[in-house]
Amino acid sequence: MPESIALAPDGSAYVTFAGARQLARVSLRGGVRVLATLPAPAKGGVNTLVLGLPLTTGVVRADDGTLYFLYATGTADLTGV
């Protein structure tokens, strides 16, 4: 379930995979490299508003290369940018 995309200077793409709790880089040739898999919240994220499951959403690449994305889990300890 790809959710959001941000382009790198070389044309590759950073993609969040919402339900998989992952951030990945997709090369111009289609290769996928998972950069992060976020920890699952207690109870599987049932307290996440509306969806009832944790999700990784939105990705932005800053000029210095830093990637920012949101992780929504329904818990204060894991939800954030």
C-alpha positions as CSV (number, residue, x, y, z in Angstrom):
1,M,0.0,0.0,0.0
2,P,2.2,2.9,-1.1
3,E,0.9,6.1,0.4
4,S,3.3,9.0,-0.3
5,I,6.3,9.8,-2.4
6,A,9.2,12.3,-2.4
7,L,11.8,12.5,-5.1
8,A,15.6,12.3,-4.5
9,P,18.0,14.4,-6.6
10,D,19.0,11.4,-8.6
11,G,15.4,10.7,-9.6
12,S,14.8,7.8,-7.3
13,A,11.8,8.0,-5.0
14,Y,11.2,7.7,-1.2
15,V,7.9,6.0,-0.6
16,T,6.0,5.3,2.6
17,F,4.1,2.0,2.7
18,A,1.2,2.8,5.0
19,G,0.1,-0.6,6.3
20,A,3.6,-2.1,6.3
21,R,4.9,0.6,8.6
22,Q,7.8,1.1,6.2
23,L,9.8,3.8,4.4
24,A,11.6,2.6,1.3
25,R,13.7,4.0,-1.6
26,V,12.8,2.9,-5.1
27,S,15.5,3.2,-7.7
28,L,15.0,4.3,-11.3
29,R,15.2,0.6,-12.3
30,G,12.5,-0.4,-9.8
31,G,14.7,-1.8,-7.1
32,V,13.2,-1.4,-3.6
33,R,15.4,-0.9,-0.5
34,V,13.5,-0.7,2.8
35,L,15.1,2.0,4.9
36,A,13.0,1.6,8.0
37,T,10.4,-0.7,9.4
38,L,8.8,1.0,12.4
39,P,7.9,-0.9,15.6
40,A,4.4,-2.2,15.9
41,P,2.4,-0.6,18.7
42,A,0.9,-2.6,21.6
43,K,-2.4,-4.1,20.6
44,G,-1.6,-3.8,16.9
45,G,-2.6,-0.2,16.7
46,V,-6.3,-0.7,17.4
47,N,-6.4,2.7,19.0
48,T,-5.3,4.5,15.8
49,L,-8.1,6.8,14.9
50,V,-10.4,5.9,12.0
51,L,-8.3,3.0,10.6
52,G,-7.6,0.9,13.7
53,L,-4.1,0.0,12.4
54,P,-0.8,1.8,12.5
55,L,0.3,3.5,9.4
56,T,3.3,5.4,7.9
57,T,2.1,8.3,5.9
58,G,3.5,11.4,4.1
59,V,7.2,11.8,3.3
60,V,9.2,14.9,2.6
61,R,12.9,15.3,1.8
62,A,14.6,18.4,3.2
63,D,17.4,20.2,1.2
64,D,20.0,18.6,3.5
65,G,18.6,15.1,2.6
66,T,16.8,14.5,5.9
67,L,13.6,12.5,5.4
68,Y,10.5,13.4,7.5
69,F,7.4,11.2,7.7
70,L,4.5,10.6,10.0
71,Y,3.9,7.5,12.0
72,A,0.3,7.2,13.4
73,T,-0.2,4.5,15.9
74,G,-2.9,5.7,18.4
75,T,-0.2,5.7,21.2
76,A,1.7,8.7,22.5
77,D,5.0,6.8,22.6
78,L,5.2,6.0,18.9
79,T,3.0,8.5,17.1
80,G,4.9,11.5,15.6
81,V,7.1,12.9,12.8
